[in-house]
Amino acid sequence: MGRVSLRNNPLLAALLGTVVTGLGHFYLRRWLRALGWLGLIVAASVLFVPESTITALSSGTLTDPFSILPMVLISAASALDAYLIAKVTRQPDRFQANNTVGSTGANESPACPACGKPVDPDLGFCHWCTTEFNVVDVSKLERTDENQSD
């Protein structure tokens, strides 16, 4: 049974970015970008949102939802940005893992199908992400093929 990797998951990054502005970027380990989005949301709330709206929002009696529109737009842009970054960074990992598993090059070592990093084929697991490999003994397969052909 295969494991589902949550590393650089675009939907999770967007969901976290929707909950708290910049949290999706923290999940993706984009520290400066996350701090930039947090700074932008604070600056927009100070510059463009009236103080009465912030007071009404904190007390739960918001009457004019259009007054928080700058904060909502920045939060949505942050979530979209986190989604797109995760989608772009995840594609090369999947492409690399599909193309390097079981490589036969003399100088190349096989790569882990989960994380794409080079592994020692004698271990039976990836020492980077601890994914276990289903190791197939080629000599047993050759004997089985010979027995079936007889």
C-alpha positions in Angstrom: 0.0 0.0 0.0 1.5 3.4 -1.0 1.8 6.4 1.1 0.3 9.8 0.2 2.9 12.5 0.6 1.7 15.8 2.1 5.0 17.5 1.1 4.3 20.6 -0.9 0.6 19.7 -1.3 -1.0 22.6 -3.2 -4.5 22.1 -1.7 -3.1 22.0 1.9 -1.0 25.1 1.2 -4.0 27.0 -0.1 -6.2 25.9 2.8 -3.6 27.0 5.4 -3.2 30.3 3.5 -7.0 30.8 3.6 -7.1 30.2 7.4 -4.3 32.6 8.2 -2.6 34.8 5.7 1.0 33.6 5.2 0.5 30.2 6.9 0.5 28.4 3.6 3.9 29.9 2.8 5.2 28.8 6.2 4.1 25.3 5.4 6.1 25.5 2.1 9.1 26.8 4.1 9.1 30.1 2.2 9.8 32.1 5.4 10.5 35.6 3.8 7.5 35.3 1.5 5.2 34.4 4.5 6.5 37.4 6.5 6.0 39.6 3.4 2.3 38.5 3.2 1.8 39.0 6.9 3.4 42.5 6.7 1.2 43.3 3.7 -2.0 42.3 5.5 -1.1 44.4 8.6 -0.2 47.4 6.4 -3.5 47.1 4.5 -5.5 46.8 7.7 -3.8 49.9 9.1 -3.9 52.0 6.0 -7.2 51.1 4.3 -9.5 49.7 6.9 -11.2 52.2 9.3 -10.6 51.8 13.0 -14.4 51.5 13.6 -14.5 48.4 11.3 -11.6 46.7 13.2 -13.5 47.4 16.5 -16.7 46.0 15.0 -14.9 43.0 13.6 -13.3 42.2 16.9 -16.6 42.5 18.8 -18.4 40.4 16.1 -20.8 43.1 15.0 -19.6 43.9 11.5 -22.3 45.7 9.6 -20.4 46.7 6.4 -18.5 43.7 4.9 -17.1 45.9 2.0 -15.0 47.7 4.5 -12.7 44.7 5.0 -12.4 44.1 1.3 -8.7 45.0 1.2 -7.9 42.4 3.8 -10.0 39.7 2.1 -8.4 40.4 -1.3 -4.9 40.2 0.1 -5.7 37.0 2.0 -7.1 35.4 -1.2 -4.0 36.5 -3.2 -1.8 34.9 -0.5 -3.7 31.6 -0.6 -3.6 31.6 -4.5 0.2 32.4 -4.4 0.8 29.5 -1.9 -1.2 27.1 -4.1 0.7 28.1 -7.3 4.1 27.8 -5.5 3.3 24.4 -4.2 2.0 23.2 -7.6 5.2 24.4 -9.4 7.6 23.0 -6.8 5.8 19.6 -6.6 5.8 18.9 -10.4 9.6 18.6 -10.7 9.7 16.2 -7.8 7.2 14.0 -9.4 8.9 14.2 -12.8 12.3 13.5 -11.3 11.0 10.5 -9.3 9.3 9.0 -12.3 12.3 9.3 -14.5 15.1 8.2 -12.1 13.5 5.2 -10.4 15.4 2.1 -11.5 17.9 4.0 -13.6 20.5 1.8 -15.2 23.3 4.4 -15.6 26.6 3.3 -14.2 27.2 6.6 -12.5 23.6 7.2 -11.4 22.2 5.7 -8.3 18.4 5.0 -8.2 16.2 7.6 -6.6 13.5 7.2 -4.0 10.0 7.2 -5.6 8.6 9.3 -2.7 11.2 12.1 -2.3 13.3 11.7 -5.4 16.7 11.8 -3.6 19.4 9.2 -4.4 19.4 6.1 -2.3 21.5 3.1 -1.7 19.7 0.1 -3.3 21.1 -2.4 -0.8 19.3 -0.7 2.2 15.7 -1.5 1.2 14.5 1.9 2.4 15.2 5.5 1.7 17.4 7.0 4.4 16.0 10.5 3.6 12.3 9.9 4.1 12.3 6.3 5.4 10.0 5.0 2.6 10.4 1.2 2.4 11.0 -0.4 -1.0 9.6 -3.6 -2.3 12.9 -5.4 -3.2 12.7 -8.0 -5.9 15.4 -10.7 -6.0 16.2 -11.0 -9.7 17.8 -14.5 -9.3 14.5 -15.8 -8.0 12.6 -14.3 -10.9 15.0 -16.0 -13.4 14.6 -19.4 -11.7 10.8 -19.0 -11.7 10.9 -18.1 -15.5 13.0 -21.2 -16.2 10.6 -23.4 -14.3 7.6 -22.1 -16.1 9.2 -22.6 -19.5 9.9 -26.3 -18.8 
